Amino acid sequence: MEVKEPNPEFTRKVIDAGGKTVNLCFQCGTCTGSCPSGRQTAFRVRKVVRRAQLGFEEDVLPSEDLWLCTTCYTCYERCPRGVEIVDIIMALRNMAVRKGYMAESHRKVAELISKTGHLVSLRDEDKALRKKLGLQDVPPTVFSSAQSLEEVKKIAALCGFDKLVATGGKS
């Protein structure tokens, strides 16, 4: 078994990236016990937070566990210490992506946003149903505005989101 070395600066990076309450956690386990994702998967949010506290960057960032959180905020609502767990998870995800770790499912969703301006594409079946309901076949969103879509694409390019998504975070 390989023993990994903690990175003492990692916790500070997590705090700076938005996980400002990471050190408030005293490992009571309320988050893990109330996590809907944890009931269906091996996700143990308490362990992710603890590894972040201890500086185990090489355990946390490549971990698929980061991507099992549904951001439902149940953990946050029940935490007796007010630890903003979802903010910590999001900070860790952002850090992971910058290191080249991105769940394929998240990459595909991000790619859809970059290309279409939406999380979900507009299928022909959806258009037909909208017409049947007396609605415009294309909703009044980015789908119906080429200019708006170009603006979304421009924003994605300006902030580097499009390249981040295209490479899965890898440089």
For each residue, the residues with C-beta under 8 A, 3 or more apart:
1:
2:
3:
4: 56 58 59
5:
6: 10 54 55 56 57
7: 10 55 56 57 58
8: 11 55
9: 12 13 55
10: 6 7 13 14 52 55 56 57 60
11: 8 14 15 22 23 52 53 54 55
12: 9 15 16
13: 9 10 16 17 95
14: 10 11 17 19 22 52 88 91 92 95
15: 11 12 19 20 22 23
16: 12 13
17: 13 14 91 92 94 95
18: 87 88 90 91 94
19: 14 15 22 52 84 87 88 91 92
20: 15 84 87
21: 24 25 81 82 83 84 87 88
22: 11 14 15 19 25 49 52 53 83 88
23: 11 15 53
24: 21 81 82 83
25: 21 22 46 49 50 53 79 81 83 85
26: 81
27: 46 49 50
28: 80 81
29: 32 33 46
30: 33 34 75 78 79 80
31: 34 35 45 46 49 75 78 79 83 85
32: 29 35 38 44 45 46 47 75
33: 29 30 38
34: 30 31 74 75 78
35: 31 32 38 39 43 45 69 74 75
36: 39 40 70 72 74
37: 40 41 43 68 69 70 72
38: 32 33 35 41 43 44 45
39: 35 36
40: 36 37
41: 37 38 68
42: 65 68
43: 35 37 38 65 68 69
44: 32 38 47 48 65
45: 31 32 35 38 48 49 69 75 85 89
46: 25 27 29 31 32 49 50
47: 32 44 50 51 65
48: 44 45 51 52 60 63 65 66 88 89 92
49: 22 25 27 31 45 46 52 53 83 85 88
50: 25 27 46 47 53 54
51: 47 48 54 56 59 60
52: 10 11 14 19 22 48 49 55 56 60 88 92
53: 11 22 23 25 49 50
54: 6 11 50 51
55: 6 7 8 9 10 11 52
56: 4 6 7 10 51 52 59 60
57: 6 7 10 60 61
58: 4 7 61 62
59: 4 51 56 62 63
60: 10 48 51 52 56 57 63 66 92 96
61: 57 58 66 92 95 96 99 101
62: 58 59 96 99 101
63: 48 59 60 66
64: 67 68 103
65: 42 43 44 47 48 68 69
66: 48 60 61 63 69 89 92 93 96 101 103
67: 64 93 103 105 106
68: 37 41 42 43 64 65
69: 35 37 43 45 65 66 86 89
70: 36 37
71: 86 89 90
72: 36 37
73: 76 77 86
74: 34 35 36 77 78
75: 30 31 32 34 35 45 78 79 85 86
76: 73 79 83 84 85 86
77: 73 74
78: 30 31 34 74 75
79: 25 30 31 75 76 82 83 85
80: 28 30
81: 21 24 25 26 28
82: 21 24 79
83: 21 22 24 25 31 49 76 79 88
84: 19 20 21 76 87 88
85: 25 31 45 49 75 76 79 88 89
86: 69 71 73 75 76 89 90
87: 18 19 20 21 84 90 91
88: 14 18 19 21 22 48 49 52 83 84 85 91 92
89: 45 48 66 69 71 85 86 92 93
90: 18 71 86 87 93 94
91: 14 17 18 19 87 88 94 95
92: 14 17 19 48 52 60 61 66 88 89 95 96
93: 66 67 89 90 96 97 106
94: 17 18 90 91 97 98
95: 13 14 17 61 91 92 98 99
96: 60 61 62 66 92 93 99 101 102 169
97: 93 94 100 101 102 164 168 169
98: 94 95 164 169
99: 61 62 95 96 169
100: 97 167 168 169 170 171
101: 61 62 66 96 97 169
102: 96 97 106 107 110 168 169
103: 64 66 67 106 107
104: 107 108 168
105: 67 108 109
106: 67 93 102 103 109 110
107: 102 103 104 110 111 165 168
108: 104 105 111 112
109: 105 106 112 113 119
110: 102 106 107 113 114 161 164 165
111: 107 108 114 115 165 166
112: 108 109 115 116 118 119 120 121
113: 109 110 116 117 118 119 152 156
114: 110 111 152 153 156 161 162 165
115: 111 112 153
116: 112 113 121 122 142 143 149
117: 113 141 142 143 148 149 152 153
118: 112 113 121 122 141 142 143
119: 109 112 113
120: 112
121: 112 116 118
122: 116 118 126 127 138 139 143
123: 126 127
124: 127 128
125: 128 129
126: 122 123 129 130
127: 122 123 124 130 131 137 138
128: 124 125 131 132 137
129: 125 126 132 133
130: 126 127 133 135 136 137 138 139
131: 127 128 134 135 137
132: 128 129
133: 129 130
134: 131
135: 130 131 139
136: 130 139 140 144
137: 127 128 130 131
138: 122 127 130 143 144
139: 122 130 135 136 143 144
140: 136 144 145
141: 117 118 144 145 148
142: 116 117 118 145 148 149 152
143: 116 117 118 122 138 139 149
144: 136 138 139 140 141
145: 140 141 142 148 149
146: 149 150
147: 150 151
148: 117 141 142 145 151 152
149: 116 117 142 143 145 146 152 153
150: 146 147 153 154
151: 147 148 154 155
152: 113 114 117 142 148 149 155 156
153: 114 115 117 149 150 156 157 162
154: 150 151 157 158
155: 151 152 158 159 161
156: 113 114 152 153 159 161 162 165
157: 153 154 160 161 162 163
158: 154 155
159: 155 156
160: 157 163 164
161: 110 114 155 156 157 164 165
162: 114 153 156 157 165 166
163: 157 160 166 167
164: 97 98 110 160 161 167 169
165: 107 110 111 114 156 161 162 168
166: 111 162 163
167: 100 163 164 170 171
168: 97 100 102 104 107 165
169: 96 97 98 99 100 101 102 164
170: 100 167
171: 100 167
